[in-house]
């Protein structure tokens, strides 16, 4: 796992680097949020640890930028006591968590490990959603029509009338769609289709 560290204080940056590298984590350091965002690190980091108060973009503004660019790398903020309200605003905007200075090393390590675990789970989930959407897009038009009507709650007979085909043909298409999407039952099929629709709207 690779961790991005963002702090304009080089001593703090070095201290954090030593702490995380001592736990076997790869680390990339940046002096400000703009430098990080302009790099190619965002596509490969598992977690971002940043001071909340930075020259240029603050930790809160960094989280908002991550949201705008649809990046899901979890952000952990390190904050002084006076910056807690800003950190709380960042949490509301989607940041993973924050720790107050002077931070407890074990707590910070635990948070980073938890954030990386969550990020990995999200990547897997994202991949599964993309796979479902791809399978739906590859379906012939008629199968997709049957799938959509099934998920709307129509019976095979109602679908047959709507599409002008036999109930037996609907049954065959329905079985094919279930198999194609790996759905175990109707409820599972509906969940998968909704998941794909939500993914496609992003």
C-alpha positions in Angstrom: 0.0 0.0 0.0 1.1 3.5 -0.8 0.3 6.5 1.5 0.4 10.1 0.4 1.6 12.5 3.1 0.9 16.2 2.8 2.4 18.8 5.1 4.3 22.0 4.6 6.6 21.3 7.6 9.4 19.1 6.4 10.2 17.9 9.9 6.6 16.7 10.4 6.7 15.1 6.9 9.9 13.2 7.7 8.6 12.1 11.1 5.4 10.7 9.5 7.3 9.1 6.7 9.6 7.2 9.2 6.5 6.2 11.2 4.7 4.7 8.3 7.7 3.2 6.5 8.5 1.5 9.8 5.2 -0.3 9.4 6.1 -1.5 5.9 4.1 1.1 4.0 5.3 2.9 0.9 5.1 6.7 1.3 5.1 9.7 -1.0 5.5 13.2 0.5 4.1 16.5 -0.7 4.4 20.1 0.6 0.9 21.2 -0.3 -2.4 19.8 -1.7 -1.8 21.4 -5.1 1.5 19.5 -5.5 -0.3 16.3 -4.7 -3.2 16.9 -7.0 -0.9 17.8 -9.9 1.1 14.6 -9.4 0.2 11.1 -10.7 0.2 9.7 -7.2 -3.6 10.1 -6.7 -4.2 7.1 -9.0 -2.2 4.7 -6.9 -2.4 5.8 -3.3 -4.4 3.8 -0.8 -4.8 6.6 1.7 -4.0 10.3 2.1 -2.7 11.8 5.4 -2.7 15.6 5.4 -2.4 18.5 7.7 -5.7 20.3 7.8 -4.1 23.8 7.5 -1.9 24.1 4.5 -0.6 26.8 2.2 -3.1 27.1 -0.6 -5.8 24.5 -0.4 -6.8 23.4 3.1 -7.6 19.9 4.1 -11.3 20.7 3.8 -10.8 22.1 0.3 -8.7 19.1 -0.6 -11.6 16.8 0.3 -14.0 18.9 -1.7 -11.6 18.6 -4.7 -11.4 14.9 -4.3 -15.2 14.7 -4.3 -15.4 16.9 -7.5 -12.9 14.7 -9.2 -14.7 11.5 -8.0 -11.5 10.2 -6.3 -12.3 7.8 -3.4 -8.9 7.6 -1.7 -9.7 8.1 2.0 -8.4 11.3 3.6 -7.1 11.4 7.2 -6.5 14.9 8.6 -4.0 15.9 11.2 -5.2 19.0 13.0 -4.3 21.4 15.8 -7.0 22.1 18.4 -8.1 25.3 16.8 -8.7 23.6 13.5 -11.1 20.9 14.8 -14.2 22.7 13.4 -12.5 22.6 9.9 -11.7 19.0 10.3 -15.3 18.2 11.3 -16.5 20.0 8.2 -14.1 17.9 6.2 -15.6 14.7 7.8 -19.0 15.9 6.8 -17.7 16.4 3.2 -16.4 12.8 3.2 -13.0 12.7 4.9 -12.3 9.4 6.6 -11.2 10.8 10.1 -8.9 13.2 11.8 -6.4 13.1 14.7 -5.4 16.0 16.9 -1.8 17.1 17.5 0.2 15.9 19.2 -1.1 12.7 17.6 -0.8 9.3 19.1 1.4 7.2 16.7 -0.5 3.9 17.3 -3.9 5.6 16.7 -2.7 7.1 13.5 -1.2 3.8 12.3 -4.5 2.1 13.2 -6.5 4.7 11.3 -4.3 4.5 8.2 -4.6 0.7 8.2 -8.4 0.9 8.6 -8.6 3.5 5.8 -6.6 1.3 3.5 -8.8 -1.7 4.2 -11.9 0.3 3.5 -10.3 1.7 0.3 -9.6 -1.9 -0.9 -13.2 -3.0 -0.2 -14.4 0.0 -2.1 -12.2 -0.8 -5.1 -13.5 -4.4 -5.1 -17.1 -3.1 -4.9 -16.5 -0.6 -7.7 -15.1 -3.3 -9.9 -18.1 -5.5 -9.3 -20.4 -2.7 -10.2 -18.5 -2.0 -13.4 -18.7 -5.7 -14.3 -22.4 -5.8 -13.8 -22.9 -2.7 -16.0 -20.7 -4.2 -18.7 -22.7 -7.4 -18.7 -25.9 -5.5 -19.1 -24.5 -3.4 -21.9 -23.5 -6.5 -23.7 -27.0 -8.0 -23.6 -29.0 -8.1 -26.8 -31.8 -5.5 -26.8 -34.6 -8.0 -26.2 -33.0 -9.6 -23.2 -32.4 -6.2 -21.8 -36.0 -5.2 -22.3 -37.1 -8.4 -20.5 -34.7 -7.7 -17.6 -36.0 -4.1 -17.2 -39.6 -5.3 -17.2 -38.8 -8.1 -14.7 -37.2 -5.6 -12.3 -40.3 -3.4 -12.6 -42.3 -6.3 -11.2 -44.1 -7.5 -14.2 -45.0 -11.2 -14.5 -43.9 -13.3 -17.5 -47.4 -13.1 -18.9 -47.5 -9.3 -18.6 -44.0 -9.0 -20.2 -45.1 -11.4 -23.0 -48.1 -9.2 -23.8 -46.0 -6.0 -23.6 -43.3 -7.3 -26.0 -45.5 -9.4 -28.2 -43.7 -12.6 -27.5 -44.7 -15.9 -25.9 -44.5 -16.4 -22.1 -42.2 -19.3 -22.7 -39.8 -17.0 -24.6 -39.9 -14.5 -21.7 -39.1 -17.4 -19.3 -36.1 -18.3 -21.4 -34.9 -14.7 -21.6 -35.4 -14.3 -17.9 -33.4 -17.4 -17.0 -30.6 -16.2 -19.3 -30.5 -12.8 -17.7 -30.4 -14.3 -14.2 -27.5 -16.5 -15.2 -25.7 -13.7 -17.0 -25.8 -11.4 -14.0 -25.2 -14.2 -11.5 -28.5 -13.4 -9.7 -29.8 -16.0 -7.3 -33.4 -14.7 -7.2 -35.6 -11.8 -8.3 -34.6 -9.6 -5.3 -30.9 -10.2 -6.1 -31.5 -9.3 -9.8 -33.3 -6.1 -8.8 -30.3 -5.1 -6.5 -27.8 -5.8 -9.2 -29.7 -3.8 -11.9 -30.1 -0.9 -9.5 -26.4 -1.0 -8.6 -25.5 -0.8 -12.3 -27.9 2.1 -12.9 -26.5 4.1 -10.0 -23.0 3.4 -11.2 -23.8 4.5 -14.7 -25.3 7.8 -13.4 -22.0 8.8 -11.7 
